[in-house]
Amino acid sequence: MARPPQVIPFRAPERRRLHEGVAEQLRDAILDGRFRAGEKLPPERELAEQFEVNRTSVREAIKVLEGLGLVSVRQGDGATVRPLVDASFDILAPMIFHGGRIDAGWLVDLNEVVLPLLLEMGRLAIERRRPEHLRAMRALRDVAAADERPREVRFRALGDLLVLLADMTGNRVWQMLGRRMRDLLASEPMRATRERLRRDPGRLVPMIDGALEALASARPADAVAHLEAVIRDIGDATVQLRPEARPRTTRKRHSATKETTT
């Protein structure tokens, strides 16, 4: 049976680049399941009326969604919502935090994939380290440890440390991945996630210090152990989220998950 037409209370976007505000709200409506995979978005004319913008802005917004892999567009047939697993990696951060809340299930899924990868990258970086790498690591460590600096400046230093580890491997694929991860972590949705979870970059500094001391003493195995401790600490932040916050997968979509804080 066909679902009855939905009335979604969109609001007029801010008067910046109008199509970006339209795209953001449509994106969140898809991520929330208000438009499910296989369904068509309302016609351009209807969306233009709801958003109080012209059809050109709506058309440009739909192009943004198409570029993110959230919809497919066929001439004369409108825009059809695609499964979230077909979306671009660029949509991952808004999947984790959108509409003012954390989707814990997506955060758990991200950590389940990324943390083992980071550990393997770190192992290789430690194996291929050079003296100048240790100096660069200490400089970034000092920024992350500086309580007087803004928290996001300190988190950016940790993102730069991630890129440094990728560069230490000498592997171009790791280097690409390290930069993509830094960009992901620096995105506004991930910044909001850290804020909501009250994450403090300083809690990682003692483990970084342990790794640096082990490397300076030519004890690479101990440095890897400290790296594993960093990975565990990052994972623990996700474990603290309530189990019921994980999304339940149905044939059509992920259900909304509840937000929780630490």
N, C-alpha and C positions, 0 to 999 in steps of 0.2 A: 504494500500500500504506500502510495506517495505521501511524503511528509507534508503537512500544511505549511504554507509560506511563513517564514519567520519575519518578525518585526524586530529588527536590531536597532537599538537607540544610538545611532552614530551621532557624533557632535561635529560641528563645523571645525575644520582644522585651523591651527594657528596660521596667521598670515605671514608665513615664511615661504618656503617652497611648498606650495599647497599639495602637490602630488605626493610629497614625502609623508605629510601628515595623514593623507588618505591611505597610503600604502601601509603605514604603521598600524592603523586601526584595523584594516582588513587582515593584515598579518596576524594580529592578536586574536581576531575573531576566528581565524583558521586554527591557530595554535590552541585556543580554548575549546575547539570542537564545535563552535557555533556554525561553522561551515565544514562539513565532513567530506572525507575523500570520496570522489565521484559526484559530488553535488556541484551545481553551477552557481557562480556568483550572480547576484541580481544584475539585470541589464544596466549598461552605462547610464542610460537616462535616469533610471530609478536611483542609482547610487549618487549621481550628480545632485539630484533633488535632496536626498538624505544628508549629504555632506555640505550642501549649499555651495557647490563649486561648479565650474563648467565641465563639460564632458571631456575636454582635452586633459584636464587634471586627473580625472578618473582613468582615462586611457593610459596616461603616463604611470599612474600608480599600479595599474595591472601589469604594465611592462616590468616594473620593479619586482612584483610578485613572481612573474614568469622567470625573471633572471635568477631569483632565489630558489626556483624549482618548486614553488608552492602551488602554482596553477599551470595548466596548459591552455593555450589559446588557439582556437580554430576559427578561421574567417567565417563569419555568419553563424557561428555556433556558441559564441561567448567564451567565458573562462571557466574551466572545470578544475576543481580542487584535486591536487595530487596527494598520495599518501605522504606523510611526514618523512618516512624513511627515504623518499626520493629527493628530498630537499637538499639544497646546497649546504656545505659545511658552514657557510657564513651565517646560517640561520640558527646555529646551535646555541649561541649566547642568548638570543631572545627566547629560545625554547626553554632555557633554564630559568630566566627571569623575565617576566612580562606581566603587564597588568598589575604591577605593584606587588607581586608575590613570587616565591620560589617554587618551581616545579621540581620537587626532590627526586622524582624518578629519573628525569633527564640528567640531573647532577650525578646521581649514582651511576647511570650508564656511562657518562663521560669519564668518571674516575676509573671505572672498571676497565676501560680501554686504554686511557692515557697513562695512568700511573705505572703499569708494567712497562710501557714503552719508555717512559722517562728513566726508569731504573736501568734498562738496557743501554740507553744512550749514555747515562752517567757512568756505567761500568766501562764503556769504550773510551769515554773522555778521560777517565782516570788512567786507563792503560796508556793513552797516547799523550799525556800531559807534557808540557814543557815549562821551564822556570817562569817565563813571562806570563803563562796562564795563571800561575799562583798569584802573581802580583795583581793581575786584573781581577781575580776572584776576591782578593782581600779588599780591594777598593770598593767593589760592589757590596761586599759584606758590611763595610763600614757605613755605607749609605743606609742599608736595611736596618742596621742597629741604632741609627741616630734617632732617638726618641723625639728630639726637637724638630725633626723634619715632618712635613705632612705625611699622613699614613700612605696615601697613594703614591707619593714620591718613593717611599720605601718599598712599596709593592712593585713599582716599576723597576727598581734595582734588582728585585728577585726575578722579574721577567727578563731583564738583561743578562742575569746570571744564567738563566736557562739557555739563552742564545749563545752565551760564551761556552757552555758545555757542549752545545751542538757544534760550534766551530772547532772545539778541541778534538772532536772525533775526526775531522778532516773529511767527513762523508757528506756529500752535497745533499743527499736526501734528508739526512738528519738536520742539516743546516736549514733546509726549507721547512721541515716540520717544526724546528725550534722557533723560527720566526712566526709561523702561523699560530703556534701556541701562545707566544708572547702577545700577538695581536688579539687573540681570543681573550686572554686574561686581562688585557688593557681595555676591553670594550666596556661601554656603559652598563650593559646588563650584568656583566661579571663584577664590575665595581659595586653595583647595587647589591649583588649577592653577598659579597664580602662584608658590606656594611650591615646587611640584615643578619648575617651570621656572626657579626662582631669578631671577625678574624683580625689577628694582630701579627704583622710580619716579624716582630721581635721574637716570637716563640720559636722560630726556626733558626735564629742566630746561634744558639749554643750548639746545635747539631752541625751547622756550617763550620763553626769554629773547630769542632772535633774533626771534621773531614780535612780542614786545612792543616791542622796540627799533624794529622796522620800522614798527609801527603808530604809535608815538610820533613818528616822523619822517615820517609821512604817506606811507609807501611800502607800500601794500596788496599790491602784487604780490609784494614780498619776503616779506611776512607769510604769504601763501599758500604760497610756496616752503618756508618753515619748517614750515608745517602739513603739507605733503606729506612732509617729512622725518620728522615724527612718525609719520605713517601708514605710511611705509616701515619705520621702526624696529619698529613693532608687528607688521607683516607679516613682517619678518625672523625674529621669534621662532618663527613657524609654519614658515617655510621650513627652519629648522634641524631640524625634525622629520624623521625618516627617511621617504623616499618610500613605503616598504613599510608605513608605519603608516596610510596612507590605507585606508579600508574598501573592500573589494571588494563591489560590489552584485550580489546574485543576485536571482532573481525573488521570493524570500521574505523576505530580511533582509540587513542589513549583517553581515558577519562581524566577530568581535572584532578589535580592532587592538592592536598592541603599544605599550606605553608607552615613552617616551624622555625623557631629561632633557638640559638644556643644561649 
